[in-house]
């Protein structure tokens, strides 16, 4: 996905502004996959840390650096899978969007 940045001298009633335009957007299926990833506890990573006196498993949180790396690995894998499944669709060209908005 690419994000294009456009500077606009005057846009409707606003002064100079900037528009960020995504060249691709996720399909509904991809958006749902993102929601599932957000809701998962995949980032709360733990390692076994022995047992307590009652024989129950104890867990220790992973270092923050490992959790961050895991988050990026998950994001990279999710985007790759969504691209492989062709779940991204092209967004309208920015010139068409601006023309429609200016005519409103």
C-alpha positions as CSV (number, residue, x, y, z in Angstrom):
1,X,0.0,0.0,0.0
2,X,1.3,3.4,-0.9
3,X,0.1,6.7,0.8
4,X,0.4,9.8,-1.4
5,X,0.6,13.2,0.1
6,X,-0.9,16.3,-1.6
7,X,-0.7,19.9,-0.6
8,X,-3.8,22.0,-1.4
9,X,-3.7,25.8,-1.5
10,X,-7.4,26.2,-0.7
11,X,-9.9,23.4,-0.1
12,X,-13.5,24.4,0.4
13,X,-13.7,26.7,3.4
14,X,-10.3,25.7,4.8
15,X,-6.9,27.3,4.3
16,X,-4.0,25.4,2.9
17,X,-4.2,21.8,3.8
18,X,-2.7,18.4,3.1
19,X,-4.5,15.3,1.9
20,X,-3.2,11.8,2.5
21,X,-4.5,9.4,-0.1
22,X,-4.2,5.6,0.1
23,X,-3.7,4.1,-3.3
24,X,-5.1,0.8,-2.1
25,X,-7.7,-0.1,0.6
26,X,-8.5,-3.4,2.3
27,X,-11.5,-5.4,1.1
28,X,-14.1,-6.3,3.7
29,X,-12.5,-9.7,4.2
30,X,-9.1,-8.1,4.9
31,X,-10.6,-5.5,7.2
32,X,-12.2,-8.4,9.2
33,X,-8.9,-10.2,9.3
34,X,-7.3,-7.0,10.8
35,X,-10.1,-6.9,13.4
36,X,-9.4,-10.5,14.4
37,X,-5.7,-9.7,14.7
38,X,-6.5,-6.7,16.9
39,X,-8.7,-8.8,19.1
40,X,-6.3,-11.7,19.5
41,X,-4.0,-12.0,22.4
42,X,-1.1,-12.7,20.1
43,X,0.9,-9.8,21.4
44,X,0.7,-10.9,25.1
45,X,3.5,-13.3,24.7
46,X,4.8,-15.3,27.6
47,X,7.3,-18.0,28.3
48,X,6.9,-20.9,30.8
49,X,8.4,-19.9,34.1
50,X,8.2,-23.1,36.2
51,X,5.4,-24.0,38.5
52,X,4.0,-22.6,41.7
53,X,3.8,-24.6,45.0
54,X,0.4,-26.1,43.8
55,X,1.9,-27.4,40.6
56,X,0.2,-24.8,38.4
57,X,2.2,-23.4,35.4
58,X,3.7,-20.0,35.9
59,X,4.3,-17.6,33.0
60,X,6.7,-14.7,32.5
61,X,6.1,-11.9,30.1
62,X,8.5,-11.6,27.2
63,X,10.7,-8.6,27.0
64,X,9.1,-5.6,25.2
65,X,11.6,-5.8,22.4
66,X,10.4,-9.4,21.6
67,X,6.8,-8.3,21.7
68,X,7.4,-5.4,19.3
69,X,9.3,-7.7,16.9
70,X,6.4,-10.2,17.1
71,X,3.9,-7.4,16.3
72,X,5.9,-6.5,13.2
73,X,6.2,-10.1,12.2
74,X,2.5,-10.6,12.5
75,X,1.7,-7.4,10.5
76,X,4.2,-8.5,7.8
77,X,2.7,-12.0,7.6
78,X,-0.9,-10.6,7.6
79,X,-0.2,-8.1,4.7
80,X,1.6,-10.8,2.7
81,X,-1.2,-13.2,3.1
82,X,-3.8,-10.6,2.2
83,X,-1.8,-9.6,-0.9
84,X,-1.4,-13.3,-1.9
85,X,-5.2,-13.7,-1.6
86,X,-5.7,-10.4,-3.6
87,X,-7.7,-8.8,-0.8
88,X,-6.6,-5.3,-1.6
89,X,-8.5,-3.1,-4.1
90,X,-7.3,0.0,-5.9
91,X,-8.6,3.3,-4.6
92,X,-10.0,5.9,-6.9
93,X,-7.4,8.3,-8.4
94,X,-6.9,11.4,-6.2
95,X,-7.7,13.8,-9.1
96,X,-11.2,12.2,-9.4
97,X,-11.7,12.5,-5.6
98,X,-10.7,16.2,-5.5
99,X,-12.8,17.1,-8.5
100,X,-15.9,15.5,-6.8
101,X,-15.2,17.2,-3.5
102,X,-14.6,20.6,-5.0
103,X,-17.9,20.3,-7.0
104,X,-19.9,19.7,-3.8
